[in-house]
Amino acid sequence: MLMPALLRFRPFDEGHAREVLAWKYAPPYAIYNLPGGDSVAAIEQMLGNESPYLAVLDERDELIAFRCFGAEARVRGGDYAEEALDLGGGLRPDLTGWGLGRHIIAAAMNYGFERFRPRLFRTTVASFNVRARKACERVGYLPVSAFERPSDGLEFVILQREAGLNPLSIPMRNGE
Protein backbone atom coordinates (compact mmCIF):
# COMPACT_ATOMS: atom_id res chain seq x y z
CA MET A 1 0.00 0.00 0.00
CA LEU A 2 1.25 3.47 -0.87
CA MET A 3 0.81 6.14 1.77
CA PRO A 4 -1.31 9.09 0.65
CA ALA A 5 0.65 12.17 -0.36
CA LEU A 6 -1.92 14.48 1.23
CA LEU A 7 -4.75 14.26 3.79
CA ARG A 8 -7.75 16.57 3.46
CA PHE A 9 -10.44 17.03 6.09
CA ARG A 10 -13.88 17.95 4.75
CA PRO A 11 -17.32 18.16 6.33
CA PHE A 12 -19.22 14.91 6.05
CA ASP A 13 -21.83 14.73 3.30
CA GLU A 14 -24.45 12.10 2.52
CA GLY A 15 -22.13 10.27 0.10
CA HIS A 16 -19.44 9.97 2.78
CA ALA A 17 -21.98 8.70 5.31
CA ARG A 18 -23.32 6.05 2.90
CA GLU A 19 -19.80 4.93 2.06
CA VAL A 20 -18.82 4.56 5.74
CA LEU A 21 -22.03 2.65 6.49
CA ALA A 22 -21.04 0.16 3.77
CA TRP A 23 -17.57 -0.52 5.23
CA LYS A 24 -17.29 -4.07 6.56
CA TYR A 25 -14.49 -5.18 8.85
CA ALA A 26 -13.49 -8.82 9.32
CA PRO A 27 -13.67 -10.42 12.78
CA PRO A 28 -12.66 -9.52 15.43
CA TYR A 29 -12.95 -5.97 14.11
CA ALA A 30 -16.54 -6.58 12.96
CA ILE A 31 -17.72 -4.77 16.10
CA TYR A 32 -16.86 -1.59 14.18
CA ASN A 33 -19.31 -2.39 11.38
CA LEU A 34 -22.00 0.26 11.56
CA PRO A 35 -25.61 -0.89 11.54
CA GLY A 36 -26.97 -0.56 8.02
CA GLY A 37 -30.55 -1.48 8.88
CA ASP A 38 -31.88 2.04 9.37
CA SER A 39 -29.34 3.91 7.29
CA VAL A 40 -31.58 7.00 7.10
CA ALA A 41 -31.33 7.49 10.88
CA ALA A 42 -27.58 6.79 10.86
CA ILE A 43 -27.02 9.25 8.02
CA GLU A 44 -29.09 11.91 9.79
CA GLN A 45 -27.01 11.45 12.95
CA MET A 46 -23.75 11.81 11.00
CA LEU A 47 -25.02 14.89 9.16
CA GLY A 48 -26.82 16.71 11.99
CA ASN A 49 -26.49 20.49 12.36
CA GLU A 50 -23.73 20.16 14.94
CA SER A 51 -22.15 17.10 13.32
CA PRO A 52 -18.67 16.42 14.65
CA TYR A 53 -17.93 14.06 11.71
CA LEU A 54 -15.27 14.85 9.14
CA ALA A 55 -14.31 12.94 6.02
CA VAL A 56 -10.60 12.25 5.55
CA LEU A 57 -9.76 12.26 1.84
CA ASP A 58 -6.52 11.49 0.05
CA GLU A 59 -5.01 13.47 -2.84
CA ARG A 60 -7.39 11.69 -5.27
CA ASP A 61 -10.41 12.77 -3.18
CA GLU A 62 -11.04 9.16 -2.10
CA LEU A 63 -12.56 8.66 1.34
CA ILE A 64 -9.92 6.83 3.38
CA ALA A 65 -11.14 7.52 6.93
CA PHE A 66 -13.51 9.53 9.06
CA ARG A 67 -12.95 11.34 12.33
CA CYS A 68 -15.34 12.61 14.98
CA PHE A 69 -14.92 14.92 17.94
CA GLY A 70 -16.64 15.38 21.28
CA ALA A 71 -19.43 13.23 22.74
CA GLU A 72 -19.80 11.19 19.51
CA ALA A 73 -16.31 9.77 20.15
CA ARG A 74 -17.22 8.40 23.59
CA VAL A 75 -18.27 4.87 24.48
CA ARG A 76 -21.16 4.38 26.90
CA GLY A 77 -19.88 3.31 30.33
CA GLY A 78 -16.60 5.22 30.37
CA ASP A 79 -15.63 7.92 32.84
CA TYR A 80 -15.41 11.14 30.86
CA ALA A 81 -15.59 13.53 33.82
CA GLU A 82 -12.19 15.11 33.15
CA GLU A 83 -12.28 17.99 30.66
CA ALA A 84 -10.76 16.75 27.39
CA LEU A 85 -11.49 16.69 23.67
CA ASP A 86 -12.59 13.18 22.70
CA LEU A 87 -11.44 11.97 19.30
CA GLY A 88 -12.69 8.90 17.46
CA GLY A 89 -13.03 7.58 13.97
CA GLY A 90 -12.42 4.78 11.58
CA LEU A 91 -10.12 3.80 8.77
CA ARG A 92 -11.40 2.21 5.56
CA PRO A 93 -11.16 -1.57 6.11
CA ASP A 94 -8.79 -2.28 3.21
CA LEU A 95 -6.33 0.28 4.60
CA THR A 96 -6.02 -1.13 8.12
CA GLY A 97 -2.83 -2.78 9.32
CA TRP A 98 -0.48 -0.73 7.10
CA GLY A 99 0.56 1.98 9.57
CA LEU A 100 -1.67 4.70 8.12
CA GLY A 101 -3.81 5.08 11.26
CA ARG A 102 -1.23 6.95 13.31
CA HIS A 103 -0.82 9.54 10.55
CA ILE A 104 -4.57 10.13 10.40
CA ILE A 105 -4.82 10.28 14.20
CA ALA A 106 -1.99 12.86 14.35
CA ALA A 107 -3.62 14.97 11.62
CA ALA A 108 -6.98 14.80 13.45
CA MET A 109 -5.30 15.90 16.67
CA ASN A 110 -3.83 18.91 14.87
CA TYR A 111 -7.25 19.74 13.41
CA GLY A 112 -8.87 19.37 16.85
CA PHE A 113 -6.19 21.47 18.55
CA GLU A 114 -6.50 24.30 16.06
CA ARG A 115 -10.29 24.29 16.13
CA PHE A 116 -11.08 23.61 19.82
CA ARG A 117 -7.87 24.47 21.75
CA PRO A 118 -8.31 21.72 24.36
CA ARG A 119 -5.94 21.07 27.25
CA LEU A 120 -6.14 17.28 26.81
CA PHE A 121 -6.94 14.81 24.05
CA ARG A 122 -8.77 11.60 24.93
CA THR A 123 -9.65 8.52 22.91
CA THR A 124 -11.37 5.24 23.73
CA VAL A 125 -10.24 1.95 22.15
CA ALA A 126 -11.59 -1.59 22.48
CA SER A 127 -9.08 -3.52 24.61
CA PHE A 128 -8.59 -6.26 22.01
CA ASN A 129 -7.74 -3.71 19.29
CA VAL A 130 -3.96 -3.77 19.66
CA ARG A 131 -3.46 -2.10 16.25
CA ALA A 132 -5.50 0.97 17.21
CA ARG A 133 -3.97 1.17 20.67
CA LYS A 134 -0.43 1.07 19.22
CA ALA A 135 -1.33 3.77 16.70
CA CYS A 136 -2.59 5.98 19.53
CA GLU A 137 0.45 5.30 21.70
CA ARG A 138 2.77 6.17 18.79
CA VAL A 139 1.34 9.69 18.81
CA GLY A 140 1.69 10.08 22.57
CA TYR A 141 -1.49 8.71 24.13
CA LEU A 142 -1.17 6.80 27.42
CA PRO A 143 -3.79 4.56 29.06
CA VAL A 144 -5.54 6.16 32.06
CA SER A 145 -8.46 3.81 32.77
CA ALA A 146 -10.43 0.82 31.55
CA PHE A 147 -14.09 -0.19 31.73
CA GLU A 148 -16.69 -2.64 30.43
CA ARG A 149 -19.43 -1.38 28.15
CA PRO A 150 -22.73 -2.09 29.95
CA SER A 151 -24.59 -3.26 26.84
CA ASP A 152 -22.28 -6.20 26.03
CA GLY A 153 -19.43 -6.38 28.56
CA LEU A 154 -16.80 -5.51 25.95
CA GLU A 155 -13.71 -4.00 27.56
CA PHE A 156 -12.36 -0.60 26.53
CA VAL A 157 -9.31 1.47 27.41
CA ILE A 158 -9.37 5.25 27.73
CA LEU A 159 -6.14 6.92 26.65
CA GLN A 160 -5.14 10.57 27.09
CA ARG A 161 -2.35 12.94 26.24
CA GLU A 162 -1.67 16.63 26.52
CA ALA A 163 -3.07 18.56 23.59
CA GLY A 164 -0.76 20.22 21.12
CA LEU A 165 0.35 20.15 17.52
CA ASN A 166 2.08 17.07 16.12
CA PRO A 167 4.68 16.87 13.40
CA LEU A 168 3.03 15.29 10.35
CA SER A 169 4.62 12.85 7.95
CA ILE A 170 1.72 13.33 5.52
CA PRO A 171 0.73 16.97 4.87
CA MET A 172 -2.80 17.98 5.81
CA ARG A 173 -5.18 20.55 4.33
CA ASN A 174 -8.59 21.54 5.64
CA GLY A 175 -11.70 22.16 3.56
CA GLU A 176 -12.07 22.84 -0.15
Buried (B, 14 or more C-beta within 10 A) or exposed (E): EEEBEEBBBBEBBEEBBBBBBEBEBEEEBEEBBBEEEEBEEBBEEBBEEEBBBBBBBBEEEEBBBBBBBBEBBBBEBBEBEEEBBBBBBBBBBEBBEEBBBBBBBBBBBBBBBEEEEBEBBBBBBBBBBEBBBEBBBBBBBEBBEEBEBEEEEBEBBBBBBEBEEBEEEBEBEBEE
